[in-house]
C-alpha cells in the first residue's frame, strides 16, 4: 500500500520540481529512514561487517547512511528516464573497460551480465540496451502499481523482465538470439537446480555459449556515472568464484553505493 502511494507521489515531484530540489528531498527522506532503524539498515550493517570486518562500527554506520542516500538518488535518477532519450542517457555515462564492452557487442553471441545492486543499476541496464542490444532482467517483480511504473521506463530503453516461470528457458532463448541477460549476484535466487546465482549464470552461459561479463554502474565525483566492465569470464571461472572476487573488490571500493539491504548470498563477503 505504501509503495503504491509513494511511487506516484515521487513521479509528480520529479516532474514538477527542479532536479537539485528533488535530490535534496530524496536524501532527507533516506536519512529519515536510516534514523528510524528500518530492517534494511540492520541487514546492511551486517553485510558490511562481513564484507569489510576491519571497518569500525562508526564507519559502518556512516557507510550505511550513505548507501541509503545513494539508493534514494538512484531512484530519482530512474524516474528521470521518463524525460530522457537513449542519446541523452549515453552522454551521461562513461565506460571504464570500453574495449571489453566493444568485444562483447561485436560478437554474435549472447551476454550474461553479472552485476550487483551497486550504484545505479537501472541506468546501467538502460544504458547497455540503448547501445543496441535488448537486455532482459532476471529480477523479482515489484508490488502493485510500482511494477507498471518500472516496466514503462525500462521498456522505453529496450529493457524487459524475464517471466519468473520457466526463467532458465526464457533466458536461454534470449541468449541464443544474441540478446543480453542481466543477473544480480548479491541477492538470493531460486537455487533448486544450480545451487547459487553464479552457478545458475554459469550453467546458462555454458548451455548457450554466451559471454559472461561483470558490470556495474557507479557514481564517480567529478565524472558523473561510470560503467565498470570487467574481463569476460568462463563458466568454470565463475563457478570457482572469479566473479565473487571481482565483485568484492568493487563493493569495497564503492561501499557507500551498495544497496545491501538483504542477507548476502554467494559468499560475497
ZANU-141768 format. One record per residue (C-alpha): residue number from 0; x, y negated, z. Coordinates in pm, 1 decimal. Last residue first. Layout:
BEGIN
+-----+----------+----------+----------+
|  nr |        x |        y |        z |
+-----+----------+----------+----------+
| NUM |        X |        Y |        Z |
...
+-----+----------+----------+----------+
***
This chain:
BEGIN
+-----+----------+----------+----------+
|  nr |        x |        y |        z |
+-----+----------+----------+----------+
| 268 |   3175.6 |   1149.1 |    196.2 |
| 267 |   3030.4 |   1232.0 |   -142.2 |
| 266 |   2980.9 |   1589.0 |    -16.9 |
| 265 |   2710.7 |   1636.9 |   -279.4 |
| 264 |   2418.0 |   1499.3 |    -83.1 |
| 263 |   2408.9 |   1185.5 |    131.8 |
| 262 |   2109.6 |   1114.1 |    353.7 |
| 261 |   1903.8 |    821.6 |    221.7 |
| 260 |   1953.2 |    443.0 |    218.0 |
| 259 |   2297.2 |    440.9 |     62.4 |
| 258 |   2227.1 |    134.0 |   -151.4 |
| 257 |   2595.4 |     67.4 |   -226.5 |
| 256 |   2682.5 |   -293.2 |   -306.5 |
| 255 |   2871.9 |   -365.5 |     17.5 |
| 254 |   3079.5 |    -52.4 |    -37.8 |
| 253 |   3219.7 |   -178.0 |   -368.2 |
| 252 |   3575.3 |    -43.6 |   -339.9 |
| 251 |   3473.1 |    241.8 |   -110.3 |
| 250 |   3186.8 |    341.6 |   -340.2 |
| 249 |   3409.2 |    327.4 |   -648.1 |
| 248 |   3672.0 |    553.1 |   -489.0 |
| 247 |   3404.2 |    792.0 |   -360.4 |
| 246 |   3258.6 |    803.5 |   -713.3 |
| 245 |   3591.2 |    912.7 |   -857.2 |
| 244 |   3625.6 |   1198.0 |   -608.5 |
| 243 |   3261.4 |   1302.5 |   -645.9 |
| 242 |   3300.3 |   1312.8 |  -1023.9 |
| 241 |   3609.1 |   1533.9 |  -1005.8 |
| 240 |   3445.8 |   1769.8 |   -752.7 |
| 239 |   3524.2 |   2119.1 |   -883.0 |
| 238 |   3185.6 |   2148.8 |  -1054.9 |
| 237 |   3253.2 |   1820.0 |  -1233.4 |
| 236 |   3589.2 |   1944.5 |  -1358.0 |
| 235 |   3426.9 |   2261.7 |  -1491.5 |
| 234 |   3166.1 |   2061.3 |  -1680.2 |
| 233 |   3439.3 |   1854.1 |  -1849.2 |
| 232 |   3471.7 |   1488.8 |  -1756.6 |
| 231 |   3486.8 |   1172.7 |  -1966.8 |
| 230 |   3715.3 |    908.1 |  -1809.5 |
| 229 |   3535.4 |    645.6 |  -1606.4 |
| 228 |   3319.9 |    356.2 |  -1724.6 |
| 227 |   3259.3 |     65.4 |  -1485.9 |
| 226 |   3003.2 |   -181.6 |  -1619.3 |
| 225 |   3081.9 |   -530.5 |  -1489.7 |
| 224 |   2824.1 |   -791.5 |  -1391.7 |
| 223 |   2923.4 |  -1152.8 |  -1334.4 |
| 222 |   3296.3 |  -1220.5 |  -1359.7 |
| 221 |   3353.9 |  -1490.2 |  -1098.1 |
| 220 |   3270.7 |  -1253.4 |   -814.7 |
| 219 |   3218.1 |   -898.4 |   -951.8 |
| 218 |   2871.3 |   -745.0 |   -942.4 |
| 217 |   2858.5 |   -373.9 |  -1019.8 |
| 216 |   2736.0 |   -142.5 |  -1296.1 |
| 215 |   2827.2 |    224.2 |  -1253.3 |
| 214 |   2938.8 |    495.8 |  -1494.3 |
| 213 |   3086.7 |    848.1 |  -1497.0 |
| 212 |   3056.7 |   1005.1 |  -1846.5 |
| 211 |   2979.3 |   1371.3 |  -1905.4 |
| 210 |   2975.0 |   1443.3 |  -2279.0 |
| 209 |   2714.6 |   1683.7 |  -2411.3 |
| 208 |   2780.1 |   2032.1 |  -2548.8 |
| 207 |   2411.9 |   2116.5 |  -2479.4 |
| 206 |   2437.3 |   2409.3 |  -2235.6 |
| 205 |   2765.1 |   2287.9 |  -2086.5 |
| 204 |   2629.3 |   1938.6 |  -2035.4 |
| 203 |   2316.2 |   2064.9 |  -1858.6 |
| 202 |   2511.9 |   2305.5 |  -1641.7 |
| 201 |   2748.0 |   2024.8 |  -1540.6 |
| 200 |   2457.4 |   1790.6 |  -1462.1 |
| 199 |   2287.2 |   2053.6 |  -1245.9 |
| 198 |   2614.1 |   2132.9 |  -1067.4 |
| 197 |   2662.5 |   1761.6 |  -1006.5 |
| 196 |   2316.0 |   1736.6 |   -853.8 |
| 195 |   2368.7 |   2048.2 |   -645.8 |
| 194 |   2280.4 |   2420.0 |   -616.3 |
| 193 |   2207.9 |   2458.0 |   -987.2 |
| 192 |   1886.7 |   2659.2 |   -989.3 |
| 191 |   1675.4 |   2560.8 |   -689.9 |
| 190 |   1866.0 |   2237.2 |   -648.8 |
| 189 |   1581.1 |   1989.6 |   -683.8 |
| 188 |   1767.5 |   1670.2 |   -600.6 |
| 187 |   1914.2 |   1477.5 |   -308.5 |
| 186 |   2052.0 |   1137.2 |   -392.3 |
| 185 |   2406.8 |   1013.9 |   -441.9 |
| 184 |   2477.7 |   1181.7 |   -777.7 |
| 183 |   2228.9 |    979.7 |   -979.7 |
| 182 |   2166.1 |   1129.0 |  -1324.4 |
| 181 |   2131.9 |    936.4 |  -1651.5 |
| 180 |   2051.0 |   1122.5 |  -1975.2 |
| 179 |   2170.4 |    997.6 |  -2314.6 |
| 178 |   2045.8 |   1075.9 |  -2665.3 |
| 177 |   2219.8 |   1279.5 |  -2935.4 |
| 176 |   1910.8 |   1490.0 |  -3014.3 |
| 175 |   2069.0 |   1781.9 |  -2826.4 |
| 174 |   2088.3 |   1552.3 |  -2525.5 |
| 173 |   1717.7 |   1468.5 |  -2537.4 |
| 172 |   1617.9 |   1835.9 |  -2562.9 |
| 171 |   1847.1 |   1927.5 |  -2273.8 |
| 170 |   1687.9 |   1661.3 |  -2053.2 |
| 169 |   1336.3 |   1784.0 |  -2134.6 |
| 168 |   1431.3 |   2145.1 |  -2060.4 |
| 167 |   1609.0 |   2055.6 |  -1735.1 |
| 166 |   1314.8 |   1844.7 |  -1614.7 |
| 165 |   1047.6 |   2108.3 |  -1683.2 |
| 164 |    800.2 |   1921.3 |  -1463.7 |
| 163 |    962.9 |   1599.9 |  -1344.4 |
| 162 |    898.8 |   1431.4 |  -1677.7 |
| 161 |   1202.5 |   1228.0 |  -1790.1 |
| 160 |   1195.0 |    855.2 |  -1720.9 |
| 159 |   1246.7 |    631.0 |  -2024.6 |
| 158 |   1486.8 |    348.3 |  -2111.6 |
| 157 |   1468.5 |    183.7 |  -2455.4 |
| 156 |   1501.2 |   -178.8 |  -2342.4 |
| 155 |   1128.1 |   -258.9 |  -2337.5 |
| 154 |   1076.6 |     91.1 |  -2191.0 |
| 153 |   1257.7 |     -4.7 |  -1872.0 |
| 152 |   1059.2 |   -321.0 |  -1810.5 |
| 151 |    721.8 |   -155.1 |  -1864.8 |
| 150 |    812.9 |    160.3 |  -1671.2 |
| 149 |    923.9 |    -32.7 |  -1363.0 |
| 148 |    599.6 |   -229.2 |  -1348.4 |
| 147 |    390.6 |     82.8 |  -1410.1 |
| 146 |    579.0 |    268.3 |  -1136.0 |
| 145 |    518.3 |    -14.9 |   -889.2 |
| 144 |    142.9 |     10.5 |   -945.9 |
| 143 |    122.9 |    327.0 |   -741.1 |
| 142 |    437.9 |    477.1 |   -592.4 |
| 141 |    769.2 |    502.4 |   -772.3 |
| 140 |    866.2 |    802.4 |   -982.1 |
| 139 |   1175.0 |   1010.0 |   -897.7 |
| 138 |   1455.7 |    987.3 |  -1148.3 |
| 137 |   1625.6 |   1192.7 |  -1419.5 |
| 136 |   1641.7 |    884.1 |  -1637.4 |
| 135 |   1645.3 |    894.8 |  -2018.7 |
| 134 |   1857.7 |    650.3 |  -2220.0 |
| 133 |   1791.7 |    598.0 |  -2592.6 |
| 132 |   2109.9 |    492.3 |  -2770.3 |
| 131 |   2151.0 |    157.3 |  -2947.6 |
| 130 |   2359.3 |    -78.8 |  -2734.6 |
| 129 |   2046.5 |   -195.8 |  -2553.0 |
| 128 |   2018.5 |    153.1 |  -2400.7 |
| 127 |   2350.7 |    103.2 |  -2223.8 |
| 126 |   2244.5 |   -237.3 |  -2093.2 |
| 125 |   1905.2 |   -111.8 |  -1974.7 |
| 124 |   2065.8 |    176.1 |  -1782.1 |
| 123 |   2321.3 |    -54.2 |  -1619.2 |
| 122 |   2062.1 |   -323.3 |  -1550.4 |
| 121 |   1866.3 |    -66.2 |  -1352.3 |
| 120 |   2185.1 |     45.6 |  -1175.4 |
| 119 |   2264.9 |   -297.8 |  -1032.9 |
| 118 |   2543.3 |   -237.2 |   -781.5 |
| 117 |   2571.3 |    124.1 |   -667.7 |
| 116 |   2286.8 |    372.7 |   -652.0 |
| 115 |   2512.1 |    634.2 |   -810.5 |
| 114 |   2621.4 |    744.9 |  -1158.3 |
| 113 |   2668.9 |   1043.6 |  -1384.5 |
| 112 |   2567.7 |    956.2 |  -1740.1 |
| 111 |   2517.7 |   1278.4 |  -1935.0 |
| 110 |   2592.3 |   1198.3 |  -2298.6 |
| 109 |   2454.1 |   1351.7 |  -2616.6 |
| 108 |   2681.7 |   1445.6 |  -2903.9 |
| 107 |   2711.8 |   1262.5 |  -3236.7 |
| 106 |   3019.9 |   1086.3 |  -3105.7 |
| 105 |   3084.4 |    718.3 |  -3177.9 |
| 104 |   2894.9 |    614.3 |  -2866.1 |
| 103 |   3108.8 |    836.1 |  -2644.9 |
| 102 |   3427.0 |    702.3 |  -2799.2 |
| 101 |   3304.1 |    343.3 |  -2760.6 |
| 100 |   3229.6 |    398.0 |  -2390.4 |
|  99 |   3578.7 |    524.7 |  -2329.1 |
|  98 |   3727.7 |    233.2 |  -2524.1 |
|  97 |   3519.9 |    -14.8 |  -2322.1 |
|  96 |   3662.5 |    105.1 |  -1992.3 |
|  95 |   3566.7 |   -200.5 |  -1789.6 |
|  94 |   3264.5 |   -334.1 |  -1980.0 |
|  93 |   3145.0 |   -691.3 |  -1933.9 |
|  92 |   2774.3 |   -761.7 |  -1883.8 |
|  91 |   2585.3 |  -1091.0 |  -1918.4 |
|  90 |   2600.2 |  -1119.0 |  -2298.6 |
|  89 |   2457.1 |   -768.7 |  -2331.2 |
|  88 |   2149.8 |   -876.4 |  -2134.5 |
|  87 |   2084.4 |  -1173.3 |  -2362.1 |
|  86 |   2123.5 |   -956.1 |  -2671.2 |
|  85 |   1881.8 |   -697.7 |  -2534.9 |
|  84 |   1608.6 |   -958.8 |  -2469.3 |
|  83 |   1531.3 |  -1117.9 |  -2135.8 |
|  82 |   1208.6 |  -1250.5 |  -1980.5 |
|  81 |   1083.4 |   -915.1 |  -1849.1 |
|  80 |   1438.4 |   -821.8 |  -1750.1 |
|  79 |   1403.0 |  -1082.6 |  -1476.0 |
|  78 |   1226.3 |   -828.1 |  -1254.6 |
|  77 |   1542.6 |   -616.8 |  -1254.1 |
|  76 |   1751.8 |   -913.9 |  -1146.8 |
|  75 |   1508.9 |   -969.9 |   -859.4 |
|  74 |   1555.0 |   -605.7 |   -757.3 |
|  73 |   1932.0 |   -623.0 |   -783.5 |
|  72 |   1929.4 |   -929.8 |   -560.1 |
|  71 |   1731.2 |   -738.0 |   -297.6 |
|  70 |   1970.1 |   -440.5 |   -314.7 |
|  69 |   2266.2 |   -676.3 |   -289.0 |
|  68 |   2121.5 |   -828.1 |     29.4 |
|  67 |   2050.9 |   -490.3 |    188.6 |
|  66 |   2404.0 |   -382.0 |     99.1 |
|  65 |   2539.9 |   -698.3 |    261.6 |
|  64 |   2365.1 |   -605.1 |    586.7 |
|  63 |   2512.8 |   -254.2 |    565.8 |
|  62 |   2860.4 |   -391.5 |    500.3 |
|  61 |   2842.7 |   -623.2 |    801.8 |
|  60 |   2716.0 |   -346.5 |   1031.7 |
|  59 |   2983.4 |   -110.8 |    903.0 |
|  58 |   3243.7 |   -374.8 |    983.1 |
|  57 |   3105.1 |   -416.9 |   1335.2 |
|  56 |   3115.4 |    -40.6 |   1393.5 |
|  55 |   3475.1 |    -25.0 |   1280.9 |
|  54 |   3566.0 |    123.6 |    945.7 |
|  53 |   3817.9 |    410.6 |    952.9 |
|  52 |   3538.6 |    663.5 |    904.3 |
|  51 |   3485.5 |    532.8 |    548.8 |
|  50 |   3244.4 |    758.8 |    359.2 |
|  49 |   3108.5 |    939.5 |    664.5 |
|  48 |   3060.3 |    625.0 |    873.4 |
|  47 |   2918.9 |    454.1 |    565.4 |
|  46 |   2656.9 |    726.5 |    531.0 |
|  45 |   2559.3 |    698.6 |    895.9 |
|  44 |   2522.3 |    319.7 |    867.9 |
|  43 |   2312.4 |    355.4 |    553.0 |
|  42 |   2076.5 |    604.8 |    714.1 |
|  41 |   2029.7 |    378.0 |   1016.4 |
|  40 |   1958.4 |     76.1 |    797.3 |
|  39 |   1715.7 |    269.9 |    576.0 |
|  38 |   1508.8 |    350.1 |    886.7 |
|  37 |   1421.9 |    -21.7 |    932.6 |
|  36 |   1621.8 |   -199.6 |   1201.0 |
|  35 |   1414.9 |   -520.4 |   1204.2 |
|  34 |   1745.8 |   -705.5 |   1165.9 |
|  33 |   1807.8 |   -538.2 |    828.7 |
|  32 |   1455.5 |   -606.7 |    704.4 |
|  31 |   1497.8 |   -973.9 |    798.7 |
|  30 |   1832.6 |   -985.5 |    620.8 |
|  29 |   1670.2 |   -849.4 |    305.5 |
|  28 |   1390.6 |  -1105.7 |    329.9 |
|  27 |   1646.5 |  -1386.8 |    356.0 |
|  26 |   1842.5 |  -1247.0 |     59.8 |
|  25 |   1530.0 |  -1231.0 |   -156.4 |
|  24 |   1437.1 |  -1588.6 |    -62.5 |
|  23 |   1781.6 |  -1711.3 |   -161.9 |
|  22 |   1759.7 |  -1518.5 |   -489.4 |
|  21 |   1418.4 |  -1662.9 |   -572.1 |
|  20 |   1542.6 |  -2015.8 |   -503.5 |
|  19 |   1851.2 |  -1963.5 |   -721.2 |
|  18 |   1634.8 |  -1835.2 |  -1010.7 |
|  17 |   1391.3 |  -2125.9 |  -1016.7 |
|  16 |   1037.5 |  -2031.2 |   -906.6 |
|  15 |    730.2 |  -1938.3 |  -1113.5 |
|  14 |    811.4 |  -1615.1 |  -1296.6 |
|  13 |   1033.9 |  -1466.1 |  -1026.4 |
|  12 |    777.2 |  -1555.9 |   -759.8 |
|  11 |    492.7 |  -1400.1 |   -961.2 |
|  10 |    684.3 |  -1074.6 |  -1004.6 |
|   9 |    765.1 |  -1060.7 |   -633.9 |
|   8 |    397.5 |  -1093.6 |   -546.3 |
|   7 |    301.0 |   -823.4 |   -797.4 |
|   6 |    566.7 |   -589.1 |   -648.5 |
|   5 |    489.2 |   -655.6 |   -283.1 |
|   4 |    121.2 |   -563.2 |   -298.6 |
|   3 |    162.7 |   -209.9 |   -434.6 |
|   2 |    474.0 |   -168.0 |   -219.9 |
|   1 |    276.0 |   -246.5 |     96.2 |
|   0 |      0.0 |      0.0 |      0.0 |
+-----+----------+----------+----------+
***
